[in-house]
Amino acid sequence: MVTKRCVLSSIIDACYDIHAQREAVMKRTVTENIEEFETVYTKIDETEIDGVKAIRALKADKIMQFDENTIVKLKDCDFHNGIIRVKMLSRLLADAPDFARGFIGIVYRVNENSSEFESFYTRPTNGMSDDPIRRSHGCQYFSYPGYTFAYFREFGITGYEAPIRYGLDEWVQLTAVIEDEKAAFYLNEETEPVLTVSDMKHGKDARGSVGFFCEIGTEAFFRDLEIEFKD
């Protein structure tokens, strides 16, 4: 005999199951497994640093070109608004050119053929520089393909760079909060963003994958990638 209490209990259990499923869909924690990623003009492998698992990424093509689509992106990922968290560490390669800065960062809203995306990266050697001008260029927002750092500087467009306070060979926690055409980027759990952007160039409706950005002369390491999807 089915009682009202049994029916109510079943309904409550079903609601909890639906809620758990929604929570699972809304949050994705990525392991350091290269099979979850697609490389674009890059190469990756699984490694360890001081006993901690990480993904190592290097440029494999477009070696001497700046702000290109040399990226690593997640398979089966459709991100619009939400929060991206990742730990990253940068080293200079032995053959890195003099102008290498340890560039390392993330990409998001990457379209299917990787020809458009938004990006944020840091220049760790600038963060520890004695030169105040270099320190002011510690991090960068850019939008591929049209709005690169070279474009911003050529036309005297400011507001897309800011100082940072960390250097090479240090793990740094990056948190990116993305909402429509706005973005705020935080480093090392600081309460105030290191950089805010109010007009991301691909607009408020862009969406796509999430991943990592590799640049000239950088040996890049990433771990503990976590994505919260708000829609």
ROTOR-580418 format. One record per residue (C-alpha): residue number from 1; x, y, z; residue in one letter. Coordinates in steps of 0.001 Angstrom, whole numbers. Example, Ala and Ser with C-alpha at 12.3 -4.5 7.8 and 13.67 -1.06 7.14 Angstrom:
<sites>
[site 1; [12300; -4500; 7800]; 'A'],
[site 2; [13670; -1060; 7140]; 'S'],
</sites>
This chain:
<sites>
[site 1; [0; 0; 0]; 'M'],
[site 2; [1403; 3391; -1030]; 'V'],
[site 3; [852; 6056; 1634]; 'T'],
[site 4; [851; 9814; 1273]; 'K'],
[site 5; [4083; 9886; 3277]; 'R'],
[site 6; [5759; 7516; 783]; 'C'],
[site 7; [4608; 9648; -2141]; 'V'],
[site 8; [5860; 12832; -459]; 'L'],
[site 9; [9182; 11166; 336]; 'S'],
[site 10; [9565; 10099; -3299]; 'S'],
[site 11; [8848; 13636; -4508]; 'I'],
[site 12; [11426; 15095; -2110]; 'I'],
[site 13; [14021; 12517; -3204]; 'D'],
[site 14; [13327; 13349; -6847]; 'A'],
[site 15; [13762; 17062; -6154]; 'C'],
[site 16; [17100; 16417; -4480]; 'Y'],
[site 17; [18186; 14309; -7469]; 'D'],
[site 18; [17243; 17096; -9908]; 'I'],
[site 19; [19075; 19669; -7779]; 'H'],
[site 20; [22190; 17475; -7650]; 'A'],
[site 21; [22087; 17004; -11417]; 'Q'],
[site 22; [21824; 20768; -11953]; 'R'],
[site 23; [24743; 21364; -9595]; 'E'],
[site 24; [26808; 18796; -11498]; 'A'],
[site 25; [26051; 20498; -14807]; 'V'],
[site 26; [26775; 23973; -13466]; 'M'],
[site 27; [30281; 23180; -12196]; 'K'],
[site 28; [33144; 21370; -13919]; 'R'],
[site 29; [36388; 20417; -12212]; 'T'],
[site 30; [39058; 19362; -14679]; 'V'],
[site 31; [41747; 16835; -13828]; 'T'],
[site 32; [45299; 17101; -15127]; 'E'],
[site 33; [44445; 14723; -17984]; 'N'],
[site 34; [45557; 15846; -21429]; 'I'],
[site 35; [42853; 13722; -23060]; 'E'],
[site 36; [40335; 16371; -21967]; 'E'],
[site 37; [42032; 19033; -24085]; 'F'],
[site 38; [42564; 19982; -27703]; 'E'],
[site 39; [45820; 21675; -28735]; 'T'],
[site 40; [45938; 24551; -31215]; 'V'],
[site 41; [49498; 25353; -32366]; 'Y'],
[site 42; [50673; 24016; -28990]; 'T'],
[site 43; [51833; 20797; -27385]; 'K'],
[site 44; [51046; 19500; -23913]; 'I'],
[site 45; [52025; 16707; -21549]; 'D'],
[site 46; [51253; 15585; -18032]; 'E'],
[site 47; [53960; 16245; -15469]; 'T'],
[site 48; [54668; 16867; -11783]; 'E'],
[site 49; [56207; 19851; -10000]; 'I'],
[site 50; [57308; 19136; -6424]; 'D'],
[site 51; [54966; 16151; -6363]; 'G'],
[site 52; [51964; 18110; -7686]; 'V'],
[site 53; [50351; 16986; -10946]; 'K'],
[site 54; [50110; 19620; -13670]; 'A'],
[site 55; [49696; 20106; -17398]; 'I'],
[site 56; [52761; 21471; -19174]; 'R'],
[site 57; [52115; 23540; -22302]; 'A'],
[site 58; [54431; 24993; -24956]; 'L'],
[site 59; [54025; 26735; -28280]; 'K'],
[site 60; [54498; 24296; -31170]; 'A'],
[site 61; [53907; 26674; -34077]; 'D'],
[site 62; [53714; 30424; -34693]; 'K'],
[site 63; [56727; 30444; -32413]; 'I'],
[site 64; [57780; 34073; -32862]; 'M'],
[site 65; [54331; 35602; -33386]; 'Q'],
[site 66; [52626; 37568; -30589]; 'F'],
[site 67; [49042; 37225; -29333]; 'D'],
[site 68; [48158; 34365; -31669]; 'E'],
[site 69; [45769; 31457; -31228]; 'N'],
[site 70; [48460; 29330; -29602]; 'T'],
[site 71; [46104; 27812; -27083]; 'I'],
[site 72; [44949; 24665; -25308]; 'V'],
[site 73; [41177; 24323; -25003]; 'K'],
[site 74; [38772; 21968; -23292]; 'L'],
[site 75; [36802; 19513; -25366]; 'K'],
[site 76; [33004; 19555; -24963]; 'D'],
[site 77; [32849; 22906; -23198]; 'C'],
[site 78; [30346; 25696; -23885]; 'D'],
[site 79; [30979; 28657; -21589]; 'F'],
[site 80; [29175; 31996; -21595]; 'H'],
[site 81; [28961; 33529; -18111]; 'N'],
[site 82; [30501; 32258; -14899]; 'G'],
[site 83; [33750; 31869; -12998]; 'I'],
[site 84; [37009; 30305; -14149]; 'I'],
[site 85; [39655; 29321; -11598]; 'R'],
[site 86; [43078; 27868; -12315]; 'V'],
[site 87; [46527; 27712; -10778]; 'K'],
[site 88; [49378; 28514; -13131]; 'M'],
[site 89; [53170; 28716; -13026]; 'L'],
[site 90; [55519; 30160; -15632]; 'S'],
[site 91; [59149; 29497; -16483]; 'R'],
[site 92; [61343; 30806; -19276]; 'L'],
[site 93; [62628; 28275; -21767]; 'L'],
[site 94; [66393; 27947; -22131]; 'A'],
[site 95; [66185; 29447; -25629]; 'D'],
[site 96; [63668; 32167; -24749]; 'A'],
[site 97; [64395; 35486; -26505]; 'P'],
[site 98; [65371; 38556; -24502]; 'D'],
[site 99; [61900; 40044; -24842]; 'F'],
[site 100; [60156; 36980; -23361]; 'A'],
[site 101; [58219; 37833; -20221]; 'R'],
[site 102; [56945; 34437; -19084]; 'G'],
[site 103; [53552; 35161; -20692]; 'F'],
[site 104; [50895; 32806; -19291]; 'I'],
[site 105; [47114; 32958; -18997]; 'G'],
[site 106; [43680; 31715; -19993]; 'I'],
[site 107; [41350; 31864; -22956]; 'V'],
[site 108; [37564; 31683; -22828]; 'Y'],
[site 109; [34576; 31844; -25150]; 'R'],
[site 110; [36770; 30136; -27755]; 'V'],
[site 111; [34760; 29453; -30901]; 'N'],
[site 112; [34695; 26058; -32607]; 'E'],
[site 113; [37592; 26613; -34996]; 'N'],
[site 114; [39640; 28631; -32476]; 'S'],
[site 115; [39618; 31720; -34691]; 'S'],
[site 116; [37995; 33936; -32034]; 'E'],
[site 117; [38310; 34125; -28260]; 'F'],
[site 118; [38828; 36386; -25264]; 'E'],
[site 119; [42014; 36144; -23200]; 'S'],
[site 120; [43778; 37321; -20077]; 'F'],
[site 121; [47460; 36716; -19433]; 'Y'],
[site 122; [50246; 37857; -17140]; 'T'],
[site 123; [53877; 38828; -17709]; 'R'],
[site 124; [55582; 37532; -14533]; 'P'],
[site 125; [59025; 39032; -15265]; 'T'],
[site 126; [57373; 42465; -15399]; 'N'],
[site 127; [55801; 41895; -12000]; 'G'],
[site 128; [59218; 41812; -10343]; 'M'],
[site 129; [60959; 44384; -12561]; 'S'],
[site 130; [62766; 47455; -11209]; 'D'],
[site 131; [61454; 49376; -14214]; 'D'],
[site 132; [58130; 51100; -13316]; 'P'],
[site 133; [57024; 51120; -16948]; 'I'],
[site 134; [57485; 47365; -17247]; 'R'],
[site 135; [55701; 46833; -13924]; 'R'],
[site 136; [52701; 48752; -15263]; 'S'],
[site 137; [52418; 46141; -18039]; 'H'],
[site 138; [52085; 43189; -15653]; 'G'],
[site 139; [48910; 41711; -17113]; 'C'],
[site 140; [46872; 42056; -20282]; 'Q'],
[site 141; [43370; 41511; -21649]; 'Y'],
[site 142; [43156; 40918; -25377]; 'F'],
[site 143; [40554; 39708; -27843]; 'S'],
[site 144; [41636; 37503; -30721]; 'Y'],
[site 145; [42064; 38191; -33547]; 'P'],
[site 146; [41625; 41951; -33817]; 'G'],
[site 147; [42349; 43477; -30422]; 'Y'],
[site 148; [45892; 42499; -29455]; 'T'],
[site 149; [48299; 44296; -27164]; 'F'],
[site 150; [50051; 45663; -30270]; 'A'],
[site 151; [46752; 47130; -31498]; 'Y'],
[site 152; [46017; 48749; -28123]; 'F'],
[site 153; [49487; 50262; -27883]; 'R'],
[site 154; [49619; 51409; -31505]; 'E'],
[site 155; [46449; 53436; -31055]; 'F'],
[site 156; [47169; 54560; -27491]; 'G'],
[site 157; [44220; 52618; -26069]; 'I'],
[site 158; [44613; 52169; -22314]; 'T'],
[site 159; [42735; 50314; -19600]; 'G'],
[site 160; [43525; 46756; -20674]; 'Y'],
[site 161; [46767; 46315; -18695]; 'E'],
[site 162; [47693; 46537; -15016]; 'A'],
[site 163; [50572; 45785; -12610]; 'P'],
[site 164; [50904; 42416; -10867]; 'I'],
[site 165; [52838; 41328; -7788]; 'R'],
[site 166; [54357; 37949; -8550]; 'Y'],
[site 167; [57184; 36541; -10633]; 'G'],
[site 168; [58456; 33478; -12445]; 'L'],
[site 169; [58366; 29990; -10949]; 'D'],
[site 170; [55537; 30851; -8542]; 'E'],
[site 171; [52126; 29205; -8462]; 'W'],
[site 172; [49470; 31881; -8808]; 'V'],
[site 173; [45722; 31428; -8465]; 'Q'],
[site 174; [43826; 33150; -11263]; 'L'],
[site 175; [40090; 33746; -10900]; 'T'],
[site 176; [38148; 35220; -13824]; 'A'],
[site 177; [34570; 36398; -13271]; 'V'],
[site 178; [32785; 36742; -16601]; 'I'],
[site 179; [29349; 38316; -17077]; 'E'],
[site 180; [28037; 39386; -20488]; 'D'],
[site 181; [30538; 41940; -21840]; 'E'],
[site 182; [32263; 42444; -18461]; 'K'],
[site 183; [35188; 40616; -16850]; 'A'],
[site 184; [37104; 40908; -13580]; 'A'],
[site 185; [40403; 39126; -13001]; 'F'],
[site 186; [41780; 38298; -9558]; 'Y'],
[site 187; [45188; 36920; -8564]; 'L'],
[site 188; [46011; 34909; -5452]; 'N'],
[site 189; [42622; 35282; -3790]; 'E'],
[site 190; [42930; 39063; -3525]; 'E'],
[site 191; [39641; 40760; -2740]; 'T'],
[site 192; [40053; 43422; -5416]; 'E'],
[site 193; [40512; 42559; -9105]; 'P'],
[site 194; [43892; 43206; -10655]; 'V'],
[site 195; [42093; 44175; -13879]; 'L'],
[site 196; [38501; 44840; -14900]; 'T'],
[site 197; [37163; 45029; -18445]; 'V'],
[site 198; [33744; 46508; -19198]; 'S'],
[site 199; [33649; 46018; -22968]; 'D'],
[site 200; [34945; 42635; -24076]; 'M'],
[site 201; [35347; 42913; -27809]; 'K'],
[site 202; [33370; 39864; -28937]; 'H'],
[site 203; [30328; 41173; -27111]; 'G'],
[site 204; [27995; 39915; -24438]; 'K'],
[site 205; [26600; 36970; -26403]; 'D'],
[site 206; [29858; 35230; -27323]; 'A'],
[site 207; [30343; 31735; -25941]; 'R'],
[site 208; [32641; 28778; -26390]; 'G'],
[site 209; [35358; 26724; -24776]; 'S'],
[site 210; [37783; 27535; -21957]; 'V'],
[site 211; [41503; 26832; -21881]; 'G'],
[site 212; [45072; 28034; -21571]; 'F'],
[site 213; [47180; 30585; -23425]; 'F'],
[site 214; [50837; 29969; -24333]; 'C'],
[site 215; [53266; 32596; -25579]; 'E'],
[site 216; [56809; 33151; -26779]; 'I'],
[site 217; [59562; 31628; -24641]; 'G'],
[site 218; [57229; 30290; -21938]; 'T'],
[site 219; [57149; 26879; -20316]; 'E'],
[site 220; [53634; 27021; -18870]; 'A'],
[site 221; [52137; 24828; -16146]; 'F'],
[site 222; [48459; 24628; -15170]; 'F'],
[site 223; [46482; 22712; -12544]; 'R'],
[site 224; [43203; 22704; -10607]; 'D'],
[site 225; [41078; 24134; -13408]; 'L'],
[site 226; [37509; 24695; -12264]; 'E'],
[site 227; [34648; 26286; -14165]; 'I'],
[site 228; [31298; 27498; -12815]; 'E'],
[site 229; [28644; 27962; -15459]; 'F'],
[site 230; [26033; 30627; -14684]; 'K'],
[site 231; [23941; 29930; -17774]; 'D'],
</sites>
